[in-house]
């Protein structure tokens, strides 16, 4: 299995939590980690290598120069979101697919199935993002809603397809020439270019908080919600990082700490300035008033799924 993360010094420990969860739940597989960064200190690299030393895995580090992402839109996002696009040229040509994971993910089961999928006619494989259920996103990007809109935080890339069709260049060119319509930088551009060649994975491979918090969503997708509850594989804490005190909790909030406690040294932190806290409070109020733009960010945790028991 080839697995990639994009990190800087601040996210080393959180990345390690994800890596350890993957390794513990996929024993018997040789795993190659590919770490994308602008710079990591020697001590951070040693820290990573020491934590994973007892597992059957290899690790490779790649430094991405800022010149590669010059001119690309970021909005409020970090530059690291663009790094995954360079995997086709960074990774050896004998590697045909790679799973990119955001650092705020926990792997709770086997992901072998992902590496056995027939992706010959697909550029990427991913799970629907909660934003896929808003028609506005398809009007903005200009492609039919039947193709859906996937989350780029858990993304299986068919590297051969990317190389043959030069998709990295096409995605970057789209992002640069359509910066005025892009809200979620790499994710918008990837979805636009790859929408007709996307393989849709079961939602259990990218469990976002709204899947188990948005009542409208889990009534419409009850069968997949049942699968998420019975057999979760990849939990994604997008928008609700467990180590951030002020953030709402994910349904699987405690699972993160199960693995974080294995490596030690991680504690909840207050990450927002007073100004940002005021902005979050306003957005939370707008969400509770039903403003759809913010609804997916601030939904209440649901713990009662008894109505799904007969499915």
C-alpha positions as CSV (number, residue, x, y, z in Angstrom):
1,X,0.0,0.0,0.0
2,X,1.3,3.5,-0.9
3,X,0.0,6.2,1.4
4,X,0.6,9.9,1.3
5,X,0.2,12.8,3.7
6,X,1.0,16.5,3.3
7,X,2.3,18.1,6.5
8,X,4.5,20.7,8.2
9,X,6.2,20.8,11.6
10,X,3.0,21.6,13.4
11,X,1.2,18.6,12.1
12,X,3.8,15.9,12.6
13,X,2.2,14.5,15.8
14,X,-1.3,14.4,14.3
15,X,0.0,12.7,11.2
16,X,1.6,10.1,13.4
17,X,-1.7,9.3,15.0
18,X,-3.2,8.7,11.6
19,X,-0.2,6.6,10.5
20,X,-0.3,4.4,13.7
21,X,-4.0,3.8,13.3
22,X,-3.5,2.7,9.7
23,X,-0.6,0.4,10.6
24,X,-2.3,-1.2,13.5
25,X,-5.4,-2.0,11.4
26,X,-3.6,-3.2,8.3
27,X,-1.0,-5.6,9.7
28,X,0.3,-8.1,7.1
29,X,0.5,-5.4,4.4
30,X,3.8,-3.7,3.5
31,X,3.1,0.0,3.6
32,X,5.0,2.8,1.9
33,X,4.5,6.3,3.4
34,X,5.1,9.3,1.2
35,X,5.3,12.5,3.2
36,X,4.9,15.8,1.3
37,X,6.2,18.9,3.0
38,X,7.9,22.3,2.4
39,X,10.3,21.4,5.2
40,X,10.7,19.0,8.1
41,X,13.4,19.2,10.7
42,X,15.8,16.3,11.2
43,X,14.3,15.7,14.6
44,X,10.8,15.5,13.2
45,X,11.9,12.9,10.7
46,X,13.6,10.9,13.4
47,X,10.5,11.2,15.5
48,X,8.3,9.7,12.7
49,X,10.8,6.9,12.0
50,X,11.0,6.0,15.6
51,X,7.3,5.7,16.1
52,X,6.7,3.5,13.1
53,X,9.9,1.5,13.5
54,X,8.1,-1.7,14.8
55,X,5.8,-1.9,11.8
56,X,6.4,-3.3,8.3
57,X,6.6,0.0,6.5
58,X,8.9,2.3,4.6
59,X,8.9,6.1,4.6
60,X,9.9,8.7,2.0
61,X,10.0,12.5,2.3
62,X,9.6,15.0,-0.5
63,X,10.1,18.8,-0.3
64,X,7.8,20.8,-2.5
65,X,9.1,24.2,-3.6
66,X,6.8,27.2,-3.4
67,X,7.4,27.9,-7.1
68,X,5.3,24.8,-7.9
69,X,2.1,26.4,-6.4
70,X,2.8,30.0,-7.4
71,X,-0.4,31.6,-8.7
72,X,-2.7,29.0,-7.1
73,X,-5.7,30.2,-5.0
74,X,-5.6,29.5,-1.3
75,X,-8.5,31.5,0.2
76,X,-8.4,30.5,3.8
77,X,-6.6,27.2,3.2
78,X,-3.0,26.3,3.5
79,X,-0.6,25.7,0.6
80,X,-0.3,22.1,1.5
81,X,-3.7,21.3,0.0
82,X,-2.1,21.5,-3.4
83,X,0.7,19.1,-2.7
84,X,-1.2,16.0,-3.5
85,X,-1.5,17.0,-7.1
86,X,2.3,16.4,-7.6
87,X,2.2,12.8,-6.5
88,X,2.1,11.4,-10.1
89,X,5.5,13.0,-10.9
90,X,7.1,12.5,-7.5
91,X,6.3,8.8,-7.0
92,X,8.1,6.1,-9.0
93,X,6.4,5.2,-12.2
94,X,6.0,1.6,-11.1
95,X,3.5,2.7,-8.4
96,X,0.1,2.8,-10.1
97,X,-2.1,4.1,-7.3
98,X,-1.7,5.9,-4.0
99,X,-4.1,6.8,-1.2
100,X,-3.8,10.4,-0.1
101,X,-5.0,11.1,3.5
102,X,-5.4,14.4,5.4
103,X,-3.7,14.3,8.7
104,X,-7.0,14.5,10.6
105,X,-8.0,11.0,9.7
106,X,-8.1,7.8,11.7
107,X,-8.1,4.4,10.0
108,X,-10.2,1.9,12.0
109,X,-10.2,-1.2,9.8
110,X,-8.7,-2.8,6.7
111,X,-8.3,-0.7,3.6
112,X,-7.0,-3.5,1.4
113,X,-10.1,-3.4,-0.7
114,X,-9.1,0.1,-1.9
115,X,-5.9,-1.3,-3.4
116,X,-7.8,-4.1,-5.2
117,X,-10.3,-2.0,-7.0
118,X,-10.3,-2.0,-10.8
119,X,-9.6,1.7,-11.5
120,X,-8.4,1.3,-15.0
121,X,-11.1,3.7,-16.3
122,X,-11.0,6.1,-13.4
123,X,-8.7,8.9,-12.4
124,X,-9.7,9.1,-8.7
125,X,-11.8,7.3,-6.1
126,X,-13.4,9.1,-3.2
127,X,-16.4,9.6,-1.1
128,X,-19.1,12.2,-1.5
129,X,-18.5,15.4,0.4
130,X,-21.5,16.8,2.4
131,X,-21.3,19.7,0.0
132,X,-22.3,17.4,-2.8
133,X,-25.9,17.7,-1.5
134,X,-26.0,21.4,-2.3
135,X,-27.0,22.2,-5.9
136,X,-25.2,25.5,-5.7
137,X,-21.8,23.9,-5.9
138,X,-22.6,22.4,-9.3
139,X,-24.0,25.7,-10.6
140,X,-20.8,27.4,-9.4
141,X,-18.4,24.8,-11.0
142,X,-20.5,24.2,-14.1
143,X,-21.0,20.5,-14.3
144,X,-24.0,18.2,-13.8
145,X,-24.9,17.2,-10.2
146,X,-25.3,13.5,-11.3
147,X,-21.5,13.2,-11.1
148,X,-21.4,14.3,-7.5
149,X,-18.7,16.1,-5.6
150,X,-16.1,14.2,-3.6
151,X,-14.0,15.1,-0.6
152,X,-10.3,15.4,-1.5
153,X,-9.1,14.7,2.1
154,X,-9.3,10.9,1.5
155,X,-8.5,10.4,-2.2
156,X,-7.3,7.3,-4.1
157,X,-5.3,8.5,-7.1
158,X,-4.8,6.4,-10.2
159,X,-1.3,7.6,-10.9
160,X,-1.2,5.9,-14.3
161,X,-4.4,7.7,-15.4
162,X,-3.0,11.0,-14.1
163,X,0.2,10.6,-16.0
164,X,-1.3,9.5,-19.3
165,X,-3.9,12.3,-19.3
166,X,-1.6,14.9,-17.7
167,X,-4.3,15.7,-15.1
168,X,-2.0,17.5,-12.7
169,X,-1.4,20.2,-15.4
170,X,-5.1,20.4,-16.3
171,X,-6.2,20.7,-12.6
172,X,-3.7,23.5,-11.9
173,X,-4.6,25.3,-15.2
174,X,-8.3,25.2,-14.3
175,X,-7.5,26.5,-10.8
176,X,-5.5,29.4,-12.1
177,X,-7.9,30.4,-14.8
178,X,-11.0,30.1,-12.7
179,X,-9.8,31.4,-9.4
180,X,-12.9,33.6,-9.1
181,X,-15.2,30.6,-8.7
182,X,-13.1,28.5,-6.5
183,X,-14.0,28.2,-2.8
184,X,-12.4,25.0,-1.8
185,X,-9.1,25.2,-3.8
186,X,-7.8,21.8,-4.8
187,X,-11.1,20.1,-4.1
188,X,-13.1,22.3,-6.5
189,X,-10.4,22.0,-9.2
190,X,-10.0,18.2,-8.8
191,X,-13.8,17.7,-8.9
192,X,-14.2,19.8,-12.0
193,X,-11.5,18.0,-14.0
194,X,-12.1,14.5,-12.7
195,X,-15.9,14.5,-12.3
196,X,-16.6,12.2,-15.2
197,X,-13.8,9.7,-14.3
198,X,-14.5,9.5,-10.5
199,X,-15.1,6.2,-8.8
200,X,-17.5,6.7,-5.8
201,X,-16.5,4.8,-2.7
202,X,-18.8,3.8,0.1
203,X,-19.1,6.6,2.7
204,X,-17.5,4.4,5.4
205,X,-14.1,5.3,3.8
206,X,-14.4,9.0,4.6
207,X,-16.8,9.5,7.5
208,X,-17.4,13.2,7.9
209,X,-19.2,14.6,10.9
210,X,-22.3,15.8,9.0
211,X,-23.0,12.2,7.9
212,X,-23.9,11.3,11.5
213,X,-25.1,14.7,12.6
214,X,-27.3,16.0,9.7
215,X,-30.8,14.5,10.2
216,X,-31.8,15.2,6.5
217,X,-28.6,13.4,5.3
218,X,-28.9,10.3,7.4
219,X,-32.6,9.8,6.6
220,X,-31.8,10.0,2.9
221,X,-28.8,7.7,3.1
222,X,-29.8,5.5,6.0
223,X,-28.3,2.3,4.5
224,X,-24.8,3.8,4.3
225,X,-25.2,5.4,7.7
226,X,-25.9,1.9,9.1
227,X,-22.7,0.7,7.4
228,X,-20.7,3.6,8.9
229,X,-21.9,2.6,12.3
230,X,-21.3,-1.1,11.9
231,X,-18.1,-1.1,9.9
232,X,-16.3,2.3,9.9
233,X,-13.0,2.3,8.0
234,X,-11.7,5.9,7.7
235,X,-12.9,8.6,10.1
236,X,-12.3,12.1,8.8
237,X,-12.3,15.0,11.4
238,X,-12.6,17.8,8.8
239,X,-14.0,20.9,10.6
240,X,-13.9,19.2,14.0
241,X,-10.3,18.4,14.8
242,X,-10.4,16.6,18.2
243,X,-7.4,18.5,19.5
244,X,-9.0,21.9,19.1
245,X,-11.0,22.8,22.2
246,X,-13.5,25.2,20.5
247,X,-14.6,22.9,17.8
248,X,-17.7,20.7,17.8
249,X,-17.1,17.0,18.4
250,X,-17.3,14.3,15.7
251,X,-19.4,11.3,16.5
252,X,-16.2,9.3,16.6
253,X,-14.3,11.9,18.6
254,X,-13.0,9.5,21.2
255,X,-11.5,7.2,18.6
256,X,-8.9,9.8,17.8
257,X,-7.7,9.9,21.5
258,X,-7.5,6.1,21.6
259,X,-4.7,6.3,19.0
260,X,-3.3,9.7,20.2
261,X,-2.7,8.2,23.6
262,X,-0.6,5.4,22.1
263,X,2.1,7.8,20.9
264,X,1.6,10.3,23.8
265,X,2.3,14.0,24.0
266,X,-0.9,15.3,22.4
267,X,-3.3,17.5,24.3
268,X,-6.3,19.6,23.6
269,X,-5.3,23.1,22.6
270,X,-7.0,26.5,22.2
271,X,-6.3,27.6,18.7
272,X,-8.4,30.5,18.0
273,X,-7.8,34.2,18.7
274,X,-10.7,36.3,20.2
275,X,-11.4,37.7,16.8
276,X,-11.8,34.2,15.2
277,X,-13.9,33.0,18.1
278,X,-16.3,35.9,17.4
279,X,-16.5,34.9,13.7
280,X,-17.1,31.2,14.6
281,X,-19.9,32.3,17.0
282,X,-21.6,34.3,14.2
283,X,-21.3,31.4,11.7
284,X,-22.7,29.0,14.3
285,X,-25.7,31.4,14.8
286,X,-26.2,31.6,11.0
287,X,-26.1,27.8,10.9
288,X,-28.7,27.4,13.5
289,X,-30.9,29.9,11.6
290,X,-30.8,27.6,8.7
291,X,-28.3,29.3,6.4
292,X,-27.2,26.4,4.2
293,X,-23.7,27.8,3.6
294,X,-22.8,27.2,7.2
295,X,-25.1,24.3,8.1
296,X,-22.5,21.6,7.4
297,X,-20.0,23.2,9.7
298,X,-22.1,23.4,12.8
299,X,-24.5,20.5,13.2
300,X,-25.4,18.9,16.4
301,X,-24.0,15.4,17.2
302,X,-26.6,12.7,16.9
303,X,-26.3,9.6,19.1
304,X,-29.7,8.0,18.6
305,X,-29.9,5.9,15.4
306,X,-32.6,3.5,16.7
307,X,-34.8,4.5,13.8
308,X,-32.3,2.8,11.5
309,X,-32.3,-0.5,13.3
310,X,-34.6,-2.3,10.9
311,X,-32.4,-1.6,7.8
